[in-house]
Every structure is written in C-alpha cells, then in structure tokens.
Amino acid sequence: MIAIFIIVAAILTALLLGSVFIAISGENPIKIYIQLVKGAYGSNVLRGITISKMATLLLVGLGVGIAFKCNLVNIGGDGQLLMGALGSALAALYLDNIPTMLHILLCFLMGFLFGAVWGMIAGLLKAYKGMSEMITTIMLNYIATWFVSFLVNGVLKDTESNYPYPWTPEVPDRLKLASLFGTRVNIGILIALAIAVAIFWYLRYTASGYELRASGKNAEAASFVGINVNRSVVKAMALSGGLAGMAGTVELLGSQFRVSDTFANGYGFDGVAVAFLANSNPIGTIFSSFFFSSLQCGAENVARITNVSSSVSGIIQGLIILLILIGTSKKLNRVMKGVLERRKKQHE
Amino acid sequence: MSELLAQSILSVAFWHSAIRLSVTTGTAALGEVYAEKSGTVNIGLEGMVLTGAFFGAVGSYYTNSPWGGLLLAAVSGIVMALIHSLVTVFLSANQVVAGTAINILAAGITTFLNGILLKHVSNIPTFSNFAIPGLSRIPFVGEIFFDQNIFVYLLYVMIFVTWFLMKKTRLGLYLRTVGENPKAADSQGISVIRTKLTGMMICGVLAAIGGSFMPLFQLGLFSQNMSGGRGFIALAVVIVGGWKPSLSVLTALLFGMVEAFTYTFQTCYPEVPYQMVMMLPYIITIVVYVFMTGKAKAPAALAIPYEKE
C-alpha cells in the first residue's frame, strides 16, 4: 500500500518537474499534458501504436524483471530483442508451405530461442566465470547490432525496394499480427499479457521459479539447501533474453515488419525502467509498460504539433526512477522516523 | 598486407587517430576508477559523458571560447555526480538502477536542451593542436604522443595523478578502504559518505571532460546521443584494466587502436564487410575479460550500498 503511494507520488512529482521543462519550451504544461493523453489515445491509429509499444515494453520489462528477481541486471535487452527479431525474420522469410498459425508460432519460438541464447551467453559467463553481466550484456548489445547490420547490408538485404537504408524484405502479409475487432490494436498485446500471467505463475508456483528467486535473494543460503545457484543464474538470463527476443517478434510481426540495424531503438533500457517501476512484479509490469508506452507515444505526438521536444518523456522517465529510489530508501525512512520521534519527545 | 601495415601501425596518422578515438573512453575510465575504488559502480558514466559533451558545446558557444566549454562541462559533471550520489551515497539506493536512470535522464535533458540552446548551431570554437616544443621533434614516437591536444596531455597527467593519489595520499587510502571495507573505514573514523562523494565527484568531472573532447576538439559540434556508448565501453575498460589507472587507459588505447584499425582496414579491403570488423573490439573485450577473471580483484564492497548501523 505504502509502495503504491510512493510510486504515485513519484509519478506526480516527476510530471510536475517535467512541466518546468514544458514551460521552458514556451508552452502551457496543463495543455501539453492533455495533448499528451490525446496523442496516445486520441484516435484508433494512435491507440494501435501505443498498445503495440506497450506489448514490446511489457515483454522486455518481464525479462528484465526475471533477471532482477535472480539478482541480475540485464541491460542487454537491445541486443536480445534484435537477435530475437533476426530469428523471427529468418523463420518468416525462409520457411515456406507451413500453415499460417504454425508459422507464426515458429516465428515466436525462433525469437525466443535467439534471444535466449544471447542472454544465456551472459548468464554462463556470470555463473562459471564470475563476469559482470552488466558489462557482458552491454558488449553483446554492440555485437548484435553490428552482426545484424552485417546481415541486412549483405545476404538479408532487400534488393527490391528503393529504400536508401538497408533492411530485410518485408514479412509476408499473412504472418502480420491481426488486429482486434474494429481497432488498430494487434493481438501482440494479448500474447504479451498471457505471458505476463504465465511468468507470474512460474515465479510464484513452480519449484524452478522458487529456486530462481531464492538464488537471487540469498545465494549462500540457497546453495546451502541444495539449490544449484549457477543453474538458476543461467536460467534467469536465458529466460530474460528469450522474453526480450519475443519482444522482437512482436515488434517485427506487429509494427516494423522488417529488421534493420536501428530496430532495437533503446527498448532494452526502457525495459529496466519498466521492470523497476513495477518492482519486478510481472502483474505490476503490465501497468508500468502501459504507463511508459503512453508517455512515450503521447510525447512523440505532442512534439509533432507543438514546440515541446519528445525527449521530455525521457526526462520524466528518468526522474520517476530517481524519485522512487529516493522514496523507497530505507535509510530515508529511518531518518524520518527518528526526526518524528524526537519531535514527539520535545512536545512531551 | 604491406599497404595495411604502412597505413596502420607504421603511420603517424594512424596513431593520432587511435589516440583521438581513445581520449573520451580513457578519461571516463579514469573517472570510473575513482568511483569504483570507493565502492560505487557508476553505470551512469555514459550519461555523464553525454552531459559533458553537451555542456562543453554549450559553454564554448556562449562564451565563444573552448575553455568556457571545458569549465561548464566539468560543472555539469559535478551536478550529475551529485544527483547520482544523493540517491546512492546518501540514501544507499541500488546503484545500477540509479545509473540507468541517470543515463535516461541525460539523454532526455541533452536532447531537449539541444533543441533550445544550440538550435541551428553547427560550429563552435574548438581547441587546436599544440605540439610540445622539443619532445614533439623526436621522430615517430614524439610526433605521435606530443603533437597532440590539451585533452591528451590532460590524460597523461591524470594517469600519473591518479596513480599517485591512490597509492601515496591519504585520500587514496580512504577511497580504497571505503571500497574494500566501509565498516572498518567507519570504525577508523573515516567518513564513508564524504569519501564516496569525493570519488563520485571526481568521476563525474573526468567523465564530463572526456565527453567534452568530442565537441571541443574532435567534431566542433554537438549531436544527439553523441557519446555513442563510449561511457559503457569505459566501464568494461576499467574491469579489463584491473582497476589500475595506467592499465585502464592502456586498454582504452587498445580499443581506440582497434577502432582506428577497422577504419584503415576498410579503406584497404573495401570488399570485406566492415560490420564484421566493427564487431571485433567488443568480442576482444569479452575474450580478454574471460582471461582477466581471477587475475585482478574488484573492490570488495563494490556496488553494495553501505548503511551505518
């Protein structure tokens, strides 16, 4: 309860501070915030864009959250998402004569696999070599980017369109994720929501999920009761990468339809913000991804029609995290309690 | 092959570009050494490099002097370090999450203010090369290392200063003790908060100065997200360099060399896809890191928030 209060207070404070930046741009903050909501949800098309982005952020955020639960920091979401998109694109472009449903399923599977392998590399290096997963995932981001760039400039390059930048051919129309009835929102969000519930269940009710959390909470105690902590670390990173990889699938089949080297677009770092705002809770991640995708899509729309740069969403996002860190600080809590008690004593 | 050699390690121009490509990473890495030695892992390094680059450009443009840029960059580094420290040092919060927030915030603020403060600005005053009389006359080696710019000379000086500070002064001893065992430091009467704060502030200043090299010498302008991951690479460089100032800067130079080499390679062998070559520095970093594990030890209390009991 207190946690939710802190989160709401942090969001409101960040929006208030953000309005200073809006005022600097010479606009009325209240009008801009209203415009921001309209920009995210004002029309069928806009709702479609915002909810598609939410699906991607939700999957990346779930992945980062699982890693957090095992006391790991996965900042390699960008690379894992890109590799996942690559795997899906390979399945989409090179497999033929498969029933559509099965083909889409294969795309997701390939997305998961490619992302999982990319995440697992960092997991293995962490578990058996003690290497910081923060450093290795960052390096793997760059390797993935250049690798995909190599492919989309070479063997996977689309030679038919006259687009000046290299990208792959478009995925076949029949594989594109269908829209929900009468809207522009594609079914990617339903898939992501289902996976969020599955992850919630996995972490809470399965032995494997319990081991993962126990390894993260106290590795020494976990290995004392016979849990293989190293295996948990590898598993957490593979799952984390796999979820980011599936975010790549959703992004490919639902929004971008082609892979390019700018495909990942910083989703990996947004994923850290999404997971943190939700305190790594899979159900909470649904709300935080909804919030951040609305903020980002709304801000992009605001930038198109006013003087306010869309980067204001990044400022607000960064501030929210910092403010929550401040609000949830145990140290601050204790200091405040101390002050209150002293006051009380003085009154007596 | 001989052409490749002639254009790379045998050419002064190659070494000049290698050094230029490692200045930002090397300076930021030195800064990170201060932070990590005192027990703070600063993932926000990338954001601080970016902030330094932006305010370096702003300062230079508005004071019409690159010195103004350098000064403002340093101040912006201090401000970012203070924000980071407020959360991680004073309130003992999660350092990685705070660092990520700093990165997101820095990208947002610099992009935002760029559209206001540097609108339509395409040229700012920059530093020029300054050959050190005498030394730069030494054939080859002198030309490479002493016909450079102020950022490179500053880096040379800072390697020595950092080594001296860490090994020979009281501040260095405090930083190391706090990074190894804050509890023991506390019981010795060392202020953990003040020491960590000092480490972070130096880190912020150096990261920002490293970032300001890009607009103030290399490019003469600011562009969105121009740090391009150099702060992140600096984080890896510190680990591969075993938290030693000289080895860290050497690793940064190695990075710059490989990067410069890829450019040379591209011109010599245009038929080889350059992306495959661009991947090399990152793969090499991971491989070197694999062999490094166990050789050098991280400060024992790195990334662990300290709270007084």
Interface residues (C-beta under 8 A of the other chain):
Chain A: F21 I24 S25 V73 I75 L125 K129 G130 M131 S132 M134 I135 T136 I138 M139 L140 Y142 I143 W146 F147 S149 F150 N153 G154 F269 V272 A273 F276 S309 S311 V312 S313 G314 I315 I316 Q317 G318 L319 I321 L322 L325 I326 T328 S329 K330 K331 L332
Chain B: V41 I43 I83 L86 V87 F90 L91 S92 A93 N94 V96 V97 A98 T100 A101 I102 N103 I104 L105 A106 A107 G108 I109 T111 F112 G115 I116 G229 F232 L235 A236 I239 P273 Q275 M276 M278 M279 Y282 I283 T285 I286 Y289 V290 T293 G294 E307
